Amino acid sequence: MATRLPEVLIMNCKSKWIIASVFLLSNLMVEPAFADGSMRCGTHIISSGERRGPDKYEVLKKCGEPTNRSGSTWTYEQSGGATRVVVFDHSGKVSRIN
């Protein structure tokens, strides 16, 4: 019994490592799909160029307060060091996300 316990622990650690690796790789593969013209805010995705795109209120509600506001340009510092710039048009709708 004592000789089997380490084998079980090793298998358990290996399976956790495999699951974590698959999760990480799947997230890395999904992120580029949202890289240009949209951004992720928690569980929400904000996209530019939609016919009925989000306005300033919706962006604030989903993404929170921006790191910097300069007129119609808002800057968000996201996890991992990414910086996203949201530009609003004259009506307050998202026109571009860089």
Secondary structure, DSSP 8 states (H G I E B T S, - for coil): -TTHHHHHHHHHHHHHHHHHHHHHHHHHHHGGGGSSSEEEETTEEEESS-TT--BHHHHHHHH-S-SEEETTEEEEE-GGG-EEEEEE-TTSBEEEE-
